[in-house]
Amino acid sequence: MEDYVDVLNPMPACFYTVSRKEATEMLEKNPSLGNMILRPGSDSRNFSITIRQERDMPRIKHYKVMSVGNNYTIELEKPVTLPNLFSVIDYFMKETRGNLRPFISSTDETLETKGFPVTSLE
């Protein structure tokens, strides 16, 4: 069933139409949901990735992802060009050996399985 949804939704699950500030707040308030958000860039053509890393202390970083032809280039010291946004997310996950996980906010049902108490009306 999930593959079907992915076909209809060309964006990774961690894409949110939020500002830099909102992305930062989401990552700070819900660390258990993930630590990487893909969002629109400051202009309408490009994207940004906001990550929250906790080494010595939590740090928020932002990376530009430029749309170049049919590809996407992550602006790093050595730019990396990938064929799609799913590959961009995979790249960050692989490079950090899984320390970065896509931020996926979900329904109450899923939150409950992650240890969030869900209040019921009983």
All heavy atoms as an XYZ file, in Angstrom:
984
protein
N       0.825     -1.200      0.000
C       0.000      0.000      0.000
C       0.867      1.262      0.000
O       0.603      2.192     -0.696
C      -0.927     -0.046      1.224
C      -1.871      1.131      1.326
S      -3.240      0.956      0.182
C      -4.069      2.475      0.428
N       1.950      1.233      0.799
C       2.774      2.438      0.889
C       3.416      2.818     -0.453
O       3.537      3.976     -0.765
C       3.864      2.253      1.942
C       3.438      2.811      3.288
C       4.549      2.755      4.297
O       5.715      2.922      3.909
O       4.239      2.523      5.464
N       3.839      1.829     -1.216
C       4.452      2.123     -2.513
C       3.485      2.904     -3.393
O       3.872      3.795     -4.113
C       4.850      0.827     -3.226
C       5.986      0.141     -2.503
O       6.831      0.853     -1.915
O       6.015     -1.090     -2.505
N       2.229      2.559     -3.303
C       1.208      3.237     -4.092
C       1.150      4.715     -3.729
O       1.097      5.573     -4.585
C      -0.140      2.548     -3.840
C      -1.285      3.136     -4.617
C      -1.304      3.078     -6.000
C      -2.338      3.758     -3.973
C      -2.347      3.619     -6.731
C      -3.393      4.304     -4.689
C      -3.390      4.230     -6.058
O      -4.415      4.776     -6.759
N       1.208      5.015     -2.442
C       1.184      6.403     -1.983
C       2.418      7.141     -2.511
O       2.323      8.261     -2.963
C       1.151      6.463     -0.434
C       1.267      7.900      0.045
C      -0.142      5.844      0.074
N       3.570      6.492     -2.478
C       4.799      7.125     -2.944
C       4.721      7.481     -4.428
O       5.274      8.468     -4.853
C       6.000      6.224     -2.697
C       6.360      6.163     -1.226
O       5.861      7.000     -0.457
O       7.129      5.280     -0.851
N       4.048      6.637     -5.211
C       3.900      6.919     -6.638
C       3.098      8.203     -6.818
O       3.415      9.042     -7.644
C       3.199      5.737     -7.345
C       2.823      6.122     -8.765
C       4.110      4.527     -7.352
N       2.073      8.369     -5.995
C       1.233      9.553     -6.118
C       1.905     10.790     -5.535
O       1.595     11.903     -5.902
C      -0.097      9.328     -5.387
C      -0.995      8.263     -5.998
C      -2.235      8.087     -5.151
C      -1.364      8.633     -7.421
N       2.804     10.569     -4.579
C       3.448     11.698     -3.914
C       4.919     11.724     -4.279
O       5.703     10.946     -3.748
C       3.271     11.554     -2.399
C       3.875     12.731     -1.665
O       4.337     13.683     -2.275
N       3.887     12.660     -0.357
N       5.306     12.610     -5.197
C       6.696     12.633     -5.661
C       7.662     13.226     -4.637
O       8.838     13.336     -4.898
C       6.636     13.508     -6.914
C       5.476     14.421     -6.662
C       4.491     13.634     -5.839
N       7.166     13.627     -3.456
C       8.031     14.218     -2.436
C       8.312     13.224     -1.324
O       7.429     12.469     -0.933
C       7.357     15.456     -1.833
C       7.117     16.557     -2.843
S       8.624     17.073     -3.662
C       9.174     18.304     -2.522
N       9.524     13.234     -0.791
C       9.813     12.387      0.367
C       8.880     12.735      1.536
O       8.390     13.862      1.637
C      11.262     12.744      0.708
C      11.830     13.288     -0.560
C      10.692     13.984     -1.242
N       8.667     11.764      2.408
C       7.740     11.939      3.532
C       8.180     13.049      4.488
O       7.365     13.596      5.215
C       7.607     10.627      4.292
N       9.475     13.393      4.463
C       9.956     14.430      5.386
C       9.913     15.825      4.760
O      10.544     16.757      5.257
C      11.358     14.101      5.885
S      12.581     14.010      4.567
N       9.154     15.984      3.653
C       8.986     17.308      3.048
C       7.821     18.020      3.720
O       6.726     17.476      3.824
C       8.717     17.206      1.541
C       8.423     18.546      0.915
C       9.458     19.424      0.636
C       7.126     18.943      0.646
C       9.199     20.676      0.074
C       6.848     20.189      0.084
C       7.902     21.055     -0.196
N       8.083     19.234      4.178
C       7.037     20.065      4.780
C       7.137     21.460      4.185
O       8.242     21.969      3.991
C       7.201     20.155      6.302
C       7.071     18.808      6.959
C       8.202     18.036      7.194
C       5.825     18.294      7.319
C       8.088     16.781      7.773
C       5.705     17.046      7.900
C       6.840     16.297      8.123
O       6.731     15.051      8.687
N       5.999     22.075      3.942
C       5.993     23.440      3.434
C       6.091     24.373      4.631
O       5.088     24.919      5.087
C       4.703     23.706      2.632
O       4.483     22.573      1.804
C       4.855     24.916      1.735
N       7.292     24.474      5.165
C       7.518     25.297      6.356
C       8.711     26.220      6.128
O       9.516     25.995      5.243
C       7.779     24.425      7.614
C       6.537     23.630      7.992
C       8.966     23.491      7.409
N       8.806     27.255      6.951
C       9.936     28.176      6.883
C      11.126     27.571      7.635
O      10.984     26.566      8.335
C       9.555     29.500      7.543
O       9.378     29.290      8.942
N      12.260     28.211      7.512
C      13.463     27.793      8.224
C      13.186     27.757      9.733
O      13.518     26.797     10.414
C      14.583     28.785      7.909
C      15.839     28.589      8.727
C      16.836     29.701      8.462
N      17.649     29.387      7.310
C      18.976     29.478      7.305
N      19.628     29.922      8.339
N      19.657     29.172      6.237
N      12.532     28.807     10.224
C      12.227     28.915     11.656
C      11.275     27.790     12.095
O      11.484     27.155     13.129
C      11.602     30.287     11.920
C      11.310     30.592     13.361
C      10.873     32.058     13.496
C      10.545     32.424     14.924
N       9.266     31.860     15.364
N      10.238     27.540     11.291
C       9.275     26.484     11.642
C       9.939     25.108     11.634
O       9.672     24.282     12.505
C       8.097     26.494     10.659
C       7.162     27.682     10.852
C       6.192     27.863      9.687
O       6.567     27.583      8.528
O       5.065     28.291      9.961
N      10.798     24.867     10.657
C      11.501     23.577     10.581
C      12.356     23.378     11.825
O      12.372     22.305     12.428
C      12.357     23.515      9.317
N      13.061     24.438     12.234
C      13.903     24.374     13.426
C      13.053     24.030     14.654
O      13.418     23.158     15.451
C      14.618     25.735     13.629
O      15.423     25.994     12.472
C      15.498     25.715     14.860
N      11.908     24.693     14.783
C      11.024     24.439     15.928
C      10.499     23.006     15.925
O      10.455     22.355     16.966
C       9.844     25.424     15.922
C      10.246     26.808     16.379
C       9.152     27.857     16.145
O       8.015     27.494     15.774
O       9.460     29.052     16.339
N      10.117     22.507     14.749
C       9.615     21.131     14.650
C      10.672     20.133     15.127
O      10.371     19.207     15.873
C       9.224     20.816     13.200
C       7.939     21.497     12.754
S       7.731     21.468     10.946
C       7.442     19.726     10.616
N      11.910     20.336     14.697
C      12.988     19.414     15.066
C      13.309     19.502     16.553
O      13.630     18.501     17.187
C      14.240     19.707     14.233
C      14.109     19.433     12.740
C      15.370     19.873     12.008
C      13.824     17.973     12.457
N      13.230     20.708     17.121
C      13.550     20.877     18.536
C      12.463     20.298     19.441
O      12.750     19.737     20.482
C      13.771     22.355     18.863
C      15.111     22.843     18.341
C      15.320     24.337     18.458
O      14.331     25.074     18.695
O      16.477     24.770     18.301
N      11.207     20.425     19.010
C      10.090     19.980     19.860
C       9.841     18.482     19.794
O       9.291     17.907     20.720
C       8.808     20.721     19.474
C       8.818     22.163     19.917
C       7.527     22.861     19.522
C       7.576     24.328     19.909
N       6.712     25.161     19.102
N      10.198     17.846     18.691
C       9.868     16.416     18.497
C      11.075     15.603     18.044
O      11.055     15.007     16.971
C       8.762     16.275     17.442
C       7.548     17.110     17.781
O       6.817     16.799     18.703
N       7.354     18.186     17.042
N      12.140     15.543     18.843
C      13.347     14.842     18.387
C      13.120     13.363     18.075
O      13.819     12.797     17.248
C      14.338     15.028     19.539
C      13.526     15.444     20.708
C      12.294     16.106     20.180
N      12.123     12.752     18.695
C      11.918     11.316     18.461
C      11.313     11.019     17.092
O      11.338      9.886     16.631
C      11.021     10.734     19.550
O       9.758     11.350     19.478
N      10.771     12.041     16.415
C      10.156     11.813     15.105
C      11.172     11.845     13.967
O      10.846     11.527     12.834
C       9.069     12.862     14.828
C       7.865     12.839     15.770
C       6.881     13.933     15.380
C       7.185     11.487     15.767
N      12.398     12.252     14.260
C      13.417     12.341     13.230
C      14.168     13.655     13.383
O      13.815     14.486     14.217
N      15.219     13.847     12.587
C      16.044     15.051     12.737
C      16.439     15.679     11.407
O      17.426     16.382     11.318
C      17.278     14.732     13.584
C      18.050     13.539     13.053
O      17.764     13.030     11.973
N      19.011     13.080     13.809
N      15.631     15.414     10.368
C      15.952     15.991      9.056
C      14.646     16.350      8.345
O      13.767     15.507      8.196
C      16.748     14.966      8.236
C      17.043     15.398      6.834
S      18.202     14.305      5.943
C      17.677     12.661      6.366
N      14.534     17.609      7.941
C      13.345     18.088      7.234
C      13.759     18.671      5.890
O      14.711     19.445      5.803
C      12.608     19.168      8.067
C      11.913     18.510      9.266
C      11.603     19.947      7.208
C      11.192     19.487     10.172
N      13.031     18.271      4.859
C      13.191     18.865      3.529
C      12.096     19.912      3.414
O      10.954     19.659      3.776
C      13.008     17.780      2.463
C      13.022     18.238      1.008
C      14.407     18.750      0.609
C      12.606     17.096      0.090
N      12.468     21.107      2.960
C      11.483     22.189      2.877
C      11.778     23.044      1.657
O      12.859     22.942      1.070
C      11.519     23.027      4.164
C      12.877     23.648      4.425
C      12.930     24.383      5.755
N      14.272     24.870      6.031
C      14.813     25.955      5.511
N      14.130     26.695      4.652
N      16.040     26.312      5.805
N      10.808     23.907      1.277
C      11.077     24.799      0.148
C      12.232     25.733      0.477
O      12.387     26.136      1.634
C       9.772     25.591      0.006
C       8.751     24.827      0.777
C       9.482     24.087      1.841
N      13.018     26.068     -0.522
C      14.107     27.026     -0.315
C      13.552     28.439     -0.280
O      12.345     28.652     -0.407
N      14.433     29.391     -0.125
C      13.996     30.790     -0.042
C      13.394     31.274     -1.355
O      12.619     32.207     -1.386
C      15.151     31.684      0.393
O      16.301     31.373     -0.354
N      13.771     30.617     -2.466
C      13.081     30.930     -3.719
C      12.236     29.713     -4.089
O      12.397     28.648     -3.532
C      14.070     31.287     -4.830
C      15.018     30.158     -5.136
O      14.585     28.994     -5.101
O      16.191     30.427     -5.412
N      11.343     29.852     -5.016
C      10.370     28.789     -5.277
C      10.946     27.597     -6.039
O      10.332     26.542     -6.073
C       9.185     29.367     -6.042
O       9.658     29.975     -7.223
N      12.121     27.728     -6.617
C      12.664     26.640     -7.444
C      13.486     25.633     -6.656
O      13.621     24.488     -7.065
C      13.548     27.207     -8.561
C      12.756     27.781     -9.715
C      13.653     28.106    -10.901
N      14.497     26.990    -11.290
C      15.823     27.044    -11.352
N      16.466     28.141    -11.046
N      16.507     25.991    -11.721
N      14.084     26.087     -5.576
C      15.035     25.243     -4.861
C      14.492     24.777     -3.512
O      13.405     25.153     -3.108
C      16.352     26.002     -4.704
C      16.920     26.367     -6.071
O      17.120     25.521     -6.915
N      17.143     27.648     -6.297
N      15.293     23.952     -2.852
C      14.888     23.370     -1.578
C      15.974     23.595     -0.541
O      17.097     23.982     -0.869
C      14.660     21.860     -1.750
C      13.518     21.554     -2.662
C      13.710     21.416     -4.027
C      12.235     21.413     -2.165
C      12.653     21.145     -4.881
C      11.163     21.144     -3.010
C      11.380     21.015     -4.364
N      15.623     23.333      0.698
C      16.603     23.354      1.777
C      16.374     22.134      2.646
O      15.259     21.618      2.724
C      16.445     24.608      2.641
O      16.817     25.751      1.911
N      17.450     21.693      3.270
C      17.345     20.617      4.248
C      17.760     21.209      5.580
O      18.802     21.867      5.672
C      18.238     19.431      3.853
C      17.584     18.727      2.675
C      18.471     18.505      5.032
C      18.035     17.338      2.402
N      16.928     21.011      6.575
C      17.248     21.450      7.929
C      17.498     20.198      8.749
O      16.683     19.278      8.738
C      16.087     22.269      8.529
O      15.882     23.419      7.712
C      16.399     22.726      9.952
N      18.648     20.170      9.428
C      18.969     19.006     10.261
C      19.278     19.458     11.683
O      19.696     20.596     11.915
C      20.166     18.197      9.697
C      21.433     19.054      9.677
C      19.870     17.653      8.320
C      22.695     18.256      9.470
N      19.057     18.551     12.602
C      19.406     18.794     14.005
C      20.315     17.655     14.428
O      19.927     16.495     14.401
C      18.136     18.796     14.852
C      18.396     19.053     16.317
C      17.070     19.134     17.067
N      17.250     19.652     18.400
C      17.354     18.896     19.491
N      17.313     17.585     19.384
N      17.508     19.447     20.675
N      21.551     18.013     14.763
C      22.511     17.005     15.188
C      22.814     17.196     16.661
O      22.963     18.323     17.127
C      23.803     17.123     14.383
C      23.641     16.618     12.965
C      24.941     16.674     12.204
O      25.550     17.727     12.097
N      25.379     15.557     11.680
N      22.922     16.088     17.386
C      23.277     16.179     18.788
C      24.606     15.468     18.985
O      24.643     14.254     19.090
C      22.194     15.506     19.651
C      20.867     16.207     19.521
C      19.885     15.726     20.582
O      20.276     15.651     21.753
O      18.740     15.445     20.213
N      25.658     16.222     19.032
C      26.948     15.626     19.379
C      27.240     16.047     20.806
O      26.843     15.388     21.745
C      28.038     16.086     18.413
C      27.894     15.392     17.070
C      29.216     15.200     16.348
N      28.984     14.615     15.033
C      29.118     15.255     13.892
N      29.510     16.500     13.869
N      28.893     14.649     12.758
N      27.929     17.147     20.975
C      28.147     17.669     22.326
C      26.916     18.432     22.783
O      26.497     18.350     23.915
C      29.374     18.594     22.348
C      30.567     17.922     21.697
O      30.704     16.702     21.868
O      31.329     18.615     21.008
N      26.366     19.189     21.848
C      25.127     19.915     22.133
C      24.322     19.984     20.844
O      24.889     19.905     19.758
C      25.442     21.318     22.661
C      26.332     22.131     21.742
S      26.752     23.747     22.401
C      25.208     24.594     22.239
N      22.998     20.098     20.966
C      22.176     20.133     19.744
C      22.546     21.313     18.850
O      22.723     22.420     19.331
C      20.751     20.285     20.275
C      20.808     19.839     21.682
C      22.192     20.140     22.170
N      22.696     21.020     17.565
C      22.991     22.077     16.588
C      22.051     21.926     15.413
O      21.797     20.820     14.960
C      24.428     21.915     16.071
C      25.489     22.382     17.029
C      26.762     22.703     16.300
N      26.978     21.845     15.139
C      28.113     21.254     14.865
N      29.141     21.407     15.654
N      28.255     20.530     13.784
N      21.589     23.056     14.932
C      20.730     23.056     13.745
C      21.579     23.537     12.571
O      22.322     24.497     12.703
C      19.529     24.012     13.948
C      18.655     23.560     15.111
C      18.743     24.167     12.661
C      17.688     22.445     14.809
N      21.466     22.828     11.443
C      22.172     23.260     10.236
C      21.191     23.261      9.075
O      20.233     22.491      9.064
C      23.314     22.291      9.910
C      24.517     22.421     10.803
C      25.609     21.527     10.274
C      26.908     21.744     11.012
N      27.935     20.806     10.537
N      21.484     24.116      8.105
C      20.637     24.217      6.918
C      21.515     24.013      5.690
O      22.608     24.552      5.614
C      19.981     25.597      6.847
C      19.226     25.945      8.096
N      17.943     25.529      8.336
C      19.603     26.664      9.179
C      17.564     25.989      9.517
N      18.543     26.674     10.038
N      21.024     23.222      4.746
C      21.751     22.979      3.504
C      20.857     23.339      2.328
O      19.682     23.000      2.322
C      22.150     21.503      3.385
C      23.128     21.071      4.442
C      22.684     20.489      5.618
C      24.491     21.261      4.259
C      23.575     20.096      6.592
C      25.403     20.872      5.232
C      24.936     20.286      6.402
O      25.815     19.907      7.360
N      21.454     24.001      1.346
C      20.715     24.333      0.128
C      20.730     23.142     -0.806
O      21.752     22.486     -0.982
C      21.410     25.505     -0.587
C      20.745     26.814     -0.377
C      21.353     27.848     -1.299
C      20.706     29.193     -1.008
N      21.422     30.289     -1.597
N      19.581     22.899     -1.432
C      19.479     21.862     -2.457
C      18.960     22.555     -3.708
O      17.813     22.985     -3.763
C      18.524     20.725     -2.014
C      18.439     19.662     -3.100
C      18.980     20.113     -0.694
N      19.853     22.717     -4.684
C      19.524     23.461     -5.895
C      18.957     22.528     -6.963
O      19.488     21.449     -7.196
C      20.784     24.129     -6.467
C      21.555     24.969     -5.469
S      20.634     26.371     -4.865
C      20.843     27.482     -6.242
N      17.905     22.987     -7.611
C      17.326     22.248     -8.725
C      18.118     22.616     -9.971
O      18.132     23.769    -10.382
C      15.861     22.656     -8.854
O      15.307     22.054     -9.978
N      18.821     21.625    -10.542
C      19.660     21.879    -11.717
C      19.232     20.924    -12.824
O      19.508     19.733    -12.757
C      21.156     21.656    -11.382
C      22.028     21.977    -12.585
C      21.574     22.472    -10.174
N      18.522     21.447    -13.814
C      17.988     20.573    -14.860
C      17.037     19.576    -14.226
O      16.133     19.955    -13.490
N      17.280     18.271    -14.461
C      16.450     17.235    -13.841
C      17.060     16.726    -12.545
O      16.569     15.762    -11.961
C      16.268     16.051    -14.812
C      15.402     16.454    -15.987
O      14.537     17.321    -15.864
N      15.626     15.835    -17.133
N      18.166     17.312    -12.123
C      18.878     16.826    -10.942
C      18.800     17.825     -9.791
O      18.302     18.935     -9.944
C      20.354     16.567    -11.279
C      20.492     15.475    -12.314
O      19.856     14.437    -12.234
N      21.320     15.727    -13.307
N      19.335     17.406     -8.658
C      19.389     18.260     -7.473
C      20.809     18.254     -6.940
O      21.415     17.197     -6.803
C      18.429     17.737     -6.399
C      16.995     17.870     -6.850
C      16.363     16.837     -7.533
C      16.290     19.043     -6.629
C      15.058     16.966     -7.972
C      14.980     19.190     -7.072
C      14.375     18.145     -7.738
O      13.090     18.286     -8.178
N      21.344     19.440     -6.680
C      22.709     19.552     -6.173
C      22.682     20.055     -4.740
O      22.113     21.113     -4.460
C      23.535     20.511     -7.054
O      23.574     19.980     -8.383
C      24.960     20.657     -6.541
N      23.297     19.267     -3.842
C      23.414     19.691     -2.448
C      24.648     20.577     -2.359
O      25.739     20.165     -2.756
C      23.600     18.479     -1.506
C      22.515     17.430     -1.748
C      23.584     18.944     -0.040
C      22.781     16.104     -1.061
N      24.478     21.785     -1.869
C      25.602     22.714     -1.769
C      26.434     22.390     -0.534
O      26.149     22.848      0.570
C      25.089     24.156     -1.741
C      24.448     24.550     -3.061
C      24.493     26.044     -3.303
O      24.636     26.810     -2.347
O      24.362     26.433     -4.475
N      27.453     21.578     -0.748
C      28.404     21.216      0.301
C      29.769     21.737     -0.117
O      29.899     22.323     -1.185
C      28.446     19.691      0.457
C      27.107     19.017      0.813
C      27.208     17.515      0.619
C      26.726     19.348      2.243
N      30.794     21.482      0.708
C      32.149     21.888      0.329
C      32.478     21.332     -1.050
O      32.978     22.024     -1.913
C      33.147     21.349      1.357
C      34.077     22.413      1.886
C      34.861     21.890      3.067
O      34.370     21.989      4.196
O      35.973     21.367      2.823
N      32.176     20.048     -1.230
C      32.227     19.440     -2.568
C      30.790     19.142     -2.938
O      30.202     18.192     -2.422
C      33.039     18.135     -2.526
C      34.541     18.370     -2.489
C      35.301     17.072     -2.354
C      35.117     16.196     -3.594
N      35.892     14.923     -3.472
N      30.168     19.943     -3.820
C      28.758     19.736     -4.166
C      28.471     18.315     -4.647
O      29.311     17.695     -5.300
C      28.508     20.752     -5.280
C      29.555     21.795     -5.078
C      30.756     21.071     -4.530
N      27.315     17.817     -4.281
C      26.901     16.470     -4.665
C      25.628     16.602     -5.485
O      24.678     17.254     -5.060
C      26.615     15.622     -3.401
C      26.069     14.255     -3.781
C      27.869     15.487     -2.561
N      25.619     16.003     -6.692
C      24.445     16.070     -7.561
C      23.775     14.711     -7.609
O      24.436     13.693     -7.822
C      24.850     16.533     -8.971
O      25.448     17.826     -8.854
C      23.650     16.621     -9.888
N      22.458     14.707     -7.392
C      21.696     13.462     -7.335
C      20.456     13.579     -8.214
O      20.001     14.683     -8.502
C      21.298     13.191     -5.876
C      22.510     12.994     -4.953
C      22.155     13.257     -3.515
C      23.074     11.602     -5.112
N      19.878     12.433     -8.630
C      18.784     12.466     -9.605
C      17.437     12.911     -9.042
O      16.577     13.349     -9.795
C      18.707     11.024    -10.102
C      19.290     10.209     -8.990
C      20.332     11.072     -8.350
N      17.216     12.772     -7.723
C      15.911     13.158     -7.177
C      16.015     13.462     -5.684
O      17.066     13.237     -5.073
C      14.852     12.082     -7.457
C      15.262     10.748     -6.879
O      15.628     10.640     -5.715
N      15.219      9.714     -7.712
N      14.924     13.956     -5.131
C      14.938     14.366     -3.720
C      15.012     13.172     -2.771
O      15.540     13.282     -1.669
C      13.709     15.230     -3.416
C      13.731     16.598     -4.109
C      12.387     17.298     -3.984
C      14.842     17.485     -3.551
N      14.508     12.010     -3.202
C      14.641     10.818     -2.370
C      16.117     10.459     -2.209
O      16.572     10.099     -1.133
C      13.874      9.627     -2.992
C      12.382      9.822     -2.966
C      11.729     10.361     -4.053
C      11.642      9.480     -1.844
C      10.347     10.551     -4.039
C      10.263      9.665     -1.815
C       9.617     10.203     -2.915
N      16.879     10.596     -3.301
C      18.322     10.321     -3.255
C      19.037     11.325     -2.354
O      20.020     10.982     -1.695
C      18.931     10.387     -4.654
O      18.319      9.446     -5.489
N      18.559     12.566     -2.339
C      19.153     13.602     -1.475
C      18.999     13.175     -0.007
O      19.952     13.204      0.768
C      18.477     14.974     -1.727
C      18.861     15.977     -0.657
C      18.840     15.490     -3.117
N      17.797     12.719      0.360
C      17.547     12.267      1.732
C      18.427     11.058      2.047
O      19.071     10.996      3.094
C      16.048     11.911      1.928
C      15.153     13.128      1.659
C      15.803     11.326      3.319
C      15.369     14.320      2.542
N      18.480     10.099      1.117
C      19.315      8.902      1.305
C      20.772      9.275      1.502
O      21.480      8.674      2.311
C      19.219      7.965      0.087
C      17.906      7.203      0.057
O      17.212      7.174      1.108
O      17.563      6.660     -1.005
N      21.233     10.262      0.739
C      22.629     10.686      0.829
C      22.955     11.131      2.263
O      23.953     10.719      2.842
C      22.898     11.828     -0.160
C      24.279     12.424     -0.004
C      25.373     11.814     -0.616
C      24.493     13.556      0.763
C      26.646     12.339     -0.461
C      25.759     14.080      0.927
C      26.831     13.463      0.321
O      28.102     13.974      0.486
N      22.107     11.985      2.838
C      22.350     12.465      4.199
C      22.308     11.310      5.198
O      23.113     11.261      6.132
C      21.326     13.538      4.593
C      21.682     14.908      4.093
C      21.152     15.394      2.909
C      22.560     15.722      4.807
C      21.485     16.663      2.447
C      22.898     16.985      4.345
C      22.360     17.458      3.161
N      21.401     10.361      4.991
C      21.303      9.221      5.906
C      22.568      8.363      5.822
O      23.126      7.973      6.845
C      20.059      8.393      5.587
C      18.778      9.123      5.990
S      17.282      8.406      5.284
C      17.267      6.794      6.014
N      23.025      8.093      4.596
C      24.205      7.244      4.418
C      25.468      7.926      4.930
O      26.299      7.318      5.595
C      24.381      6.882      2.946
C      23.386      5.840      2.479
C      23.714      5.353      1.072
C      22.639      4.399      0.587
N      21.874      4.928     -0.539
N      25.612      9.222      4.613
C      26.818      9.947      5.016
C      26.957     10.047      6.531
O      28.044     10.174      7.046
C      26.819     11.364      4.417
C      27.145     11.405      2.943
C      28.534     10.865      2.630
O      29.516     11.410      3.159
O      28.627      9.897      1.860
N      25.839     10.013      7.242
C      25.888     10.134      8.700
C      25.691      8.762      9.358
O      25.423      8.676     10.552
C      24.799     11.100      9.210
O      23.513     10.587      8.847
C      24.981     12.490      8.622
N      25.803      7.709      8.553
C      25.634      6.332      9.035
C      24.349      6.176      9.840
O      24.326      5.571     10.903
C      26.828      5.899      9.887
C      28.108      5.821      9.088
C      29.253      5.288      9.919
N      30.477      5.270      9.157
C      31.257      6.336      8.984
N      30.908      7.499      9.500
N      32.368      6.237      8.291
N      23.283      6.772      9.330
C      21.981      6.613      9.968
C      21.708      7.549     11.136
O      20.669      7.447     11.776
N      22.658      8.449     11.429
C      22.400      9.409     12.511
C      21.317     10.403     12.130
O      20.633     10.938     12.988
C      23.672     10.170     12.896
C      24.621      9.289     13.691
O      24.188      8.386     14.399
N      25.909      9.539     13.552
N      21.200     10.675     10.842
C      20.111     11.550     10.386
C      18.960     10.673      9.920
O      19.152      9.753      9.134
C      20.577     12.460      9.249
C      21.516     13.581      9.656
C      21.943     14.380      8.438
C      20.870     14.496     10.688
N      17.780     10.974     10.443
C      16.577     10.242     10.064
C      15.533     11.241      9.609
O      15.362     12.288     10.234
C      16.012      9.463     11.250
C      16.944      8.403     11.789
C      16.314      7.587     12.908
N      15.211      8.222     13.616
C      15.344      9.076     14.630
N      16.525      9.435     15.051
N      14.276      9.580     15.222
N      14.808     10.925      8.526
C      13.771     11.850      8.072
C      12.749     12.102      9.176
O      12.369     11.178      9.889
C      13.118     11.104      6.896
C      14.139     10.105      6.459
C      14.913      9.737      7.691
N      12.354     13.350      9.319
C      11.342     13.740     10.303
C       9.987     13.413      9.698
O       9.626     13.955      8.660
C      11.450     15.238     10.590
C      10.477     15.736     11.627
C      10.875     15.865     12.951
C       9.184     16.084     11.288
C       9.993     16.332     13.910
C       8.291     16.551     12.241
C       8.700     16.675     13.566
N       9.256     12.504     10.337
C       7.956     12.123      9.807
C       6.918     12.272     10.903
O       6.914     11.514     11.866
C       7.993     10.687      9.245
C       8.998     10.641      8.092
C       6.609     10.253      8.794
C       9.275      9.298      7.532
N       6.107     13.296     10.786
C       5.047     13.475     11.763
C       3.884     12.655     11.272
O       3.704     12.465     10.076
C       4.690     14.942     11.916
O       3.617     15.259     11.092
N       3.119     12.124     12.188
C       2.135     11.151     11.763
C       0.874     11.238     12.605
O       0.737     12.122     13.435
C       2.766      9.776     11.878
O       3.447      9.696     13.106
N       0.033     10.277     12.429
C      -1.245     10.265     13.139
C      -1.032      9.852     14.594
O       0.008      9.317     14.953
C      -2.188      9.249     12.481
O      -1.566      7.965     12.603
C      -2.417      9.562     11.018
N      -2.034     10.055     15.403
C      -1.975      9.673     16.818
C      -1.621      8.202     16.983
O      -0.877      7.828     17.862
C      -3.329      9.917     17.494
C      -3.553     11.399     17.735
O      -2.615     12.168     17.483
O      -4.644     11.776     18.167
N      -2.180      7.372     16.113
C      -1.957      5.931     16.209
C      -0.464      5.618     16.131
O       0.062      4.848     16.913
C      -2.704      5.258     15.073
C      -2.682      3.756     15.137
C      -3.479      3.178     13.969
O      -4.694      3.387     13.914
O      -2.851      2.551     13.112
N       0.223      6.242     15.191
C       1.650      5.996     15.039
C       2.428      6.607     16.198
O       3.395      6.035     16.664
C       2.159      6.596     13.707
O       1.218      6.298     12.701
C       3.481      6.011     13.324
N       1.982      7.761     16.672
C       2.669      8.388     17.806
C       2.616      7.469     19.017
O       3.576      7.352     19.759
C       2.013      9.736     18.159
C       2.239     10.865     17.166
C       1.468     12.098     17.599
C       3.714     11.198     17.058
N       1.491      6.802     19.200
C       1.326      5.932     20.356
C       2.354      4.813     20.328
O       2.940      4.475     21.353
C      -0.086      5.357     20.366
C      -0.471      4.766     21.700
C      -1.968      4.492     21.774
O      -2.595      4.270     20.714
O      -2.499      4.526     22.883
N       2.623      4.276     19.141
C       3.590      3.185     19.042
C       5.004      3.678     19.289
O       5.899      2.901     19.560
C       3.534      2.507     17.655
O       3.841      3.490     16.670
C       2.193      1.894     17.376
N       5.212      4.988     19.228
C       6.547      5.528     19.486
C       6.685      5.980     20.940
O       7.607      6.687     21.292
C       6.834      6.704     18.552
C       6.912      6.271     17.117
C       7.357      7.398     16.224
C       7.330      6.903     14.804
N       8.209      7.455     13.912
N       5.710      5.617     21.760
C       5.829      5.934     23.173
C       5.189      7.246     23.585
O       5.391      7.714     24.696
N       4.429      7.867     22.710
C       3.715      9.083     23.085
C       2.385      8.673     23.684
O       1.652      7.908     23.065
C       3.461      9.972     21.855
C       4.669     10.685     21.370
C       5.464     10.121     20.395
C       5.012     11.921     21.879
C       6.592     10.773     19.931
C       6.141     12.582     21.405
C       6.923     12.009     20.455
N       2.047      9.153     24.859
C       0.722      8.822     25.384
C      -0.342      9.528     24.555
O      -0.187     10.693     24.220
C       0.760      9.371     26.813
C       1.815     10.424     26.793
C       2.799     10.033     25.716
N      -1.345      8.807     24.180
C      -2.438      9.408     23.431
C      -3.657      9.377     24.348
O      -4.064      8.309     24.787
C      -2.717      8.618     22.124
C      -3.928      9.169     21.413
C      -1.497      8.682     21.231
N      -4.175     10.545     24.671
C      -5.293     10.586     25.611
C      -6.547     10.060     24.954
O      -6.828     10.357     23.799
C      -5.534     12.023     26.093
O      -5.701     12.850     24.948
C      -4.373     12.520     26.914
N      -7.267      9.243     25.681
C      -8.533      8.732     25.146
C      -9.660      9.283     26.013
O      -9.433      9.831     27.085
C      -8.539      7.210     25.174
O      -8.531      6.773     26.516
N     -10.862      9.133     25.540
C     -12.014      9.704     26.240
C     -12.661      8.700     27.188
O     -13.754      8.908     27.664
C     -13.042     10.204     25.212
C     -12.513     11.291     24.280
C     -13.524     11.583     23.184
C     -12.208     12.565     25.060
N     -12.011      7.576     27.450
C     -12.607      6.548     28.322
C     -12.710      7.013     29.753
O     -11.834      7.621     30.295
C     -11.760      5.274     28.266
C     -11.870      4.599     26.907
C     -10.925      3.407     26.823
O     -10.815      2.653     27.796
O     -10.298      3.257     25.782
